Amino acid sequence: MSDNNAIALIERIEAVAARYPNAKSAIIPALHLAQEQYGWLPPEAFEAVAEALDTTPAFAQSVASFYDMFHLQPAGKHLIEVCTNVACALNGAGGVLEEFEQQLGIHNGDSTADGQYTLRSVECLGGCGTAPTVAVNNRYREFFERSQVKPLLAELKATTTGWTEGEGQV
């Protein structure tokens, strides 16, 4: 990121932080803005967030590392997250995750070599009543079955936008 991009990011974060009584309270939207700009949260993203919120990069990283929605490593263009919590696990999430691994040729937590897909299991997507739930590019797919994996991947292959493009994170 060039200095101009870092300055622009800091200004965007400061504008959001102005809505809060305490700037540090804007840590979640600030991390979303940084991730939107970088595609993930590298050390320089934590530095920009810290500067904008008058805190430390360590504080920003500690918050980001707690939440599944933040990426501490580069993510592929298409982000596929499979809920593996109890309700989803009891309704077939393990098979869904296994099918994604087989179709993509990667393991849970990895990205494809071409950078098109990242596959992650997550603790909870809040879809217990519609389990199993899969989030694809931050959009939920409920009652997701193993048989839906191939058609979904074909749909994603034909899609030009990925998870960071036009999602309106903040």
Secondary structure, DSSP 8 states (H G I E B T S, - for coil): --HHHHHHHHHHHHHHHTTSSSGGGGHHHHHHHHHHHHSS--HHHHHHHHHHHTS-HHHHHHHHHH-TTS-SS---SEEEEEE-SHHHHHTTHHHHHHHHHHHHT--TT-B-TTSSEEEEEES--S-GGG-S-EEETTEEE-S--GGGHHHHHHHHHT----TTSS----
